[in-house]
Amino acid sequence: MLLLRCPYCGVDCDETELSPGGEAHLKRFGPGSEDADFEGYLFQRENPKGVHFERWRHANGCGKWFHAARCTVTLEVFGTYSAQLTEPPQDIKDAITAKRPGWHWREFA
């Protein structure tokens, strides 16, 4: 079972208390954007075997959205952080690098 810590209320939650929200750090395009950009936003998602950044909502708790960095193969969680951040915190990137040298995900590494 996947266990995540809510960065807002500090509660360790199992996945039954959470609602998944898909991939984190997607660039959203507004009116006037190119069709290809909008298509990429709607349909192009990362589905890696390894490090992945996801959105989660603490549905049966504080109700806030947050991001989680985890490995899709082992379910190892590298950390959780506020959904308002535009990129993962350096300590989480360092934790991933320590266990998975050479990792990359989109523009983060």
N, C-alpha and C positions, 0 to 999 in steps of 0.2 A: 504494500500500500504506500502511496506517495504521501509524505509528511512535509508540510511547509510551515514556516513561521510567518505570521502576519507582521509586517514591519510597522504597522500602525498601533495595534493593540498588544503586540508581543506574545500572542497565543500560538502555541504549536498546534496545528490543525491537520487532521487527515483529510484526504480528498473528498470525503463525504460532506464536509463542512464548507467546501469551496465550489465555485463554479468556474469552469475554464472559459477563457476569453480569446483563445487563439494566439497567434504570433505577436510578440511585442515589437515595439519600435518600427512600426510601419509608417511610411511617409504618406500622408493623405493629400490628395489633390482636390482643389476646389473648382469653382466655375471658371471657365476659360482655359482649363488645362487641356493638354493634348489627349486624344483618345487612347493612345498607347500608354500614357502615364496612368490613366484611370483604369485601363484594362489590367495593368500590372498591379495596381493597388487591390483590385477586386479578386483577381485570379491567381497571381503568382505568389506562392508561399514557399518558404523554406520547409523542408521536411528531412532534416539531417539525421544521420546515424551518428550521434555524438552530442556535442554541446548545442543547446537550444535555449532561446529566451522566449518566455511565454507570459501572457497576461492571466491573472487569476483574480477572482472576487471572493472576499471572505463573506459568503452569502449568509451563513448561520452565525455570524458574529457582528463585527463592526460595519459590514456592508461595503467596505472600501475596496477599490481595485489596486492591485500591486503587480510587480513583475517578479518572475523567478527565473534563475539560471539553473539548468539541470542537464544531465546526460540522458538522452532518450534510450540508451542501451541498458544502463545499469540503474536508472532512476536516482542516481546520486544527485543531491541538491547542493549547488555551490553557494547559494545565497538568495535572499529576496530583498527587494528594495522598492521604494516609492514609484508609483506609476507616473509621477510628474517628471521624473528624470528622463532626459533625452538619450542617455547612453548608460550602460552599466557602470556602477562605481568601480574605481580602480582596485579596491580590495577584492572584489568578486572576480575581476579579470585576472588578478594575481593568483587567486586560489585556483582558477581554472588552468592557468599556465603551469602552475606547480604540478598538477596532476595530468594535464594533457598538453605537453609542449607542442607548439606548432599549430594549435587550434585556430580556427577562424570561423566567423559567422557574420555574414554580410560584410559591413565595413569594420566590425569590431575584431580585435585580436590582442 
